[in-house]
Amino acid sequence: MFMTASEASSILLAVAMSVAAGLVGCFAVMRRMTLAADSISHVALPGIGLAIIFGISPILGATAMLLFGAILIWALETRTKIPTEAIIGVMFSVALAIGSMMASGEELIDALFGTTRELSGWEIAVGLAGSAAVAGFILKFKSELVVALVSPDVASTAGIDTTRLNLLFLLVFAFTVALGLRYLGVLLMGSLIIIPAVTARRLAHSLNEMLSISVGAAMFSTVTGTYIAGVLNRAAGPLIISIAGALFFMSLLRGTED
């Protein structure tokens, strides 16, 4: 059975999203944002609720709120020196409470777990362009991100503006979450960013290997999960994350990390 153009575009966008998630996830894991990745996705809920109220695309509302949340997290961290994960934890709780009051029923379920509705042309175009932009940022600035992570003092000496770099990474991270909300929803998108990266960290011996393995695991999970979901007529999100989790547990067979 041949796929329609719309179905092919949806799968292409899912693959592009998984590439972005795999790349961003590696640096999120190295920055010890493992739990924060799941929490920050919940910041999208108030944006989804507002979008529903005003009759606009929930994805637009979610993206705007995630980007605003990233800027607010960066500003609070810079001014107060409170750890990023602590600030995200507070915002997660507040956003979850507000978002739950603003959306209900089927709309809330779609926001939490994703939806299978057909993608519009602009969603496909923006998603592909956004995924390419995220991948381009990570590949272009990976050296700076590593140096800033290992030693902020060395990074400053080398002329790297770590404050600006941290802001850009948080914005890219938030945008990556937004790219996957359509497929995985608020509850599961953070998992696709983190699980393949944690798997790759166990198996890789270099940064480039880690990036490659993480992207491969994210793509395999997304494509396989989407296919099985179509065969079983089930939601793709839980299957995608289940496969990613299975890959992680298989990586444990390798033994302890070097």
N, C-alpha and C positions, 0 to 999 in steps of 0.2 A: 504493500500500500504506500502510495507516494504522499509526501507531506505537502500541504498547501504552502503558499508563499508566506502566509501569516505564521504558520507553525514553524517554518524554517527560520524566520526572523526571530521568533521567540526563543528558539534554541540557541541561535547565534548570540542573542543578547544575554542569555543565561550563562553561556560559556565565557563571554567577555566579562560579565560580572564576577564569575568565579576566579578569573585571572587576577582581577583587581583585588579581590578578597584574599587570595593566596599571597600576593605581594605585600599588601598592607599588614596582613596578619603576622608576618615574620618580624617586622619592626615593633608591632604591638606586643608580641611575646617578649622580645628582647628588652623592651621598655617596662616590662612587668605590668602590662595593662590587660592581663588575661581576663580577670573578672570585670574590669572596666568596659571591655568590649561588649559584653552582654548588657551591662547596665546602661551604657550610653544610647543604645538603640531605643530604650524606652522613652527617651527625651522626645522621640517623634510623636508620641501619642497625643499631646495637646495640639500639635500642628495638624494631625489627622482630624481631630475633633473640630477644630476651627474650619478646616477645609470643607468638612461635611456640612457644617452650619451655613457657610457662605456659598455652598454649591459649586466648589471648584475641585480640581483633582486632589485626592488625598495625598498622592505622591508629592505634589508641589508643596502642600502644607507640611508634610513630614520633612522634606528636604530643607525648607526654610527654617523650621524649628531646630533641626539637627545642626545646621550651620550656625545659627544663633547660639545654640547650646555650646558648641565648640569654642566660639569666641568668648562666651561668658566663663567657661571653664578655664581657658587660657588667662583671662583677665584676673580672675580670682586667685589662680595659682601664682601668677606673677606678683600680685600685690600682697597676698597674705602668706605665701610660702607654704600653704597647706598642700599636702600631697595630692596629685591628680586624682588618684583612685578614691580618696576621701571626698573630694568635691563632687566627683561623678556619682558617688554613692548617695549624697544628699540630693542631687538633682534628679537621680533616678527615682527616688521615693516620691518627691514632689510631683514630677512629671507623670508618674504612674497614677497617683491619686487624682490629679487634674484631668488626665486623659480618660480615665475610667468614668468620670462624671460627665464628660462631654460626648462620649460615644457609647453606644449600647447595641445589644442584639447582634445581628449579622454583620453590621459594620465593624463592631469591636472584634468579632471573631476574625474577619478578614484582615484587620490591622494587626492582630496578634500572630496569626499563622500564615498570612499570605492569601492570595486569591488566584483562581484559575481563569479569570475573565480574559478575553482577548485583548492584546496590546494594541494601542493606537499607534499611528505612524510617528507622531511626535515623541511618544514614550520610547519607541525603538531608537529613533535618531539620537535623542538626548542620552539614552542609556549607553549606546555604543560610543558616542563621543566622550561621555563622562568616564567610562571604563578605560578608554585610551588615554585620557588625561591623567587618571590616577596611576596607571602603569608607567606613563612617561615620567611623572614626578618621582616615583620611587626609584626607577632606573637611573634617572639623572642625578638624584641627590643621595643615593645610597651611601656613598663614601662619607659625605657630610653628616648623614644621620648616624652612622656608626661612630665617627669621631666624637660627635656631640654626646653620644650615649656613653662612650668609654671615659671621656674626660672633657667636661665643659671648658675647663681652663685651657687645655690644648686647643680645643676648637676655637676659642676666642683668640688665642695667639695666632692661629692660622687664618684669622679673618672671617670666621664663620659667625654670623649673627644667630646665636642659639635661641634667643627669644623669638625672633621672627621664624626660625626653622621649626620651633615647637608649635607655633600658631599654625603654620602651613600644614604640618603633619596632622594636627588635630582636625583641621578643616578637611583634609583629604580622607582621614579616617571616618569622619562623620558623613562625608559624601559617599564613601564606599558602603556604609550602612544603608544609606538612602537607596543606592542602586539595587540592593537586594531585598528591599521591603516588599516589592511586588511578588516575589517568589516565596520568601521565607517568613515574612512578617516580623514584627517587633521582637517576638520571643526567640526566634531561631537564627536571625541573620548574624548576630554576634558569634554564634557557634561556628558558622562557616568561615569566619575570619580567623578564629582562634584554633580550632581543632586541626586543620591541615598544617598550620604553622608549627604547632606543638609536635605533630607527627614528624614533620620535616626536621625539627631541631634534634630529635632522637637519631635520625638516620644520616644527616648530612655531616660533612667534615669541613665545609667552608660555607661562606655566606652565599655564594652563587649556587652551590648545591642545595642549600636550604631554600632559597627562592624557587629553584626549579622543582624540587620535590613538593613544596607547598602548593605551587600552582597546579602541578600535575594531580595531586590529591584532591584539590578543590574542584578541578575540571572533571575528574573521573566521578567524584561523588555527585556532582550536579547533573551530568549527562546520564549516568546510570540511574540515579534516583528519579529523574524526569521520565526516562523511558519506562521504568517499572511502574511509576505512578500512572502513566497512560495505559499500560496493559491492565492494571488492576483497578483503574478508575478511582484512584485515591489521590489525596492531596500530596503534592511533590515535596513540600518542605520537610515533614518528618522523615520521609524516606531518604532525602539527601543527607540530612544530619546523621541518621542512623548508619548510613554507609560511611560517612566521614569518621564516625565513632568506631566503626569496625576496623577501618584502616589504622586508626590509632592503636587499638588493642592488638592488632597484628604486629605493629611496630615494637610492642613490648617483648615479642618473642626474640628480638635481637639481643636482649639482655640489658645490662646497665649501660648508661651513656659513657662515652670515652672521656 
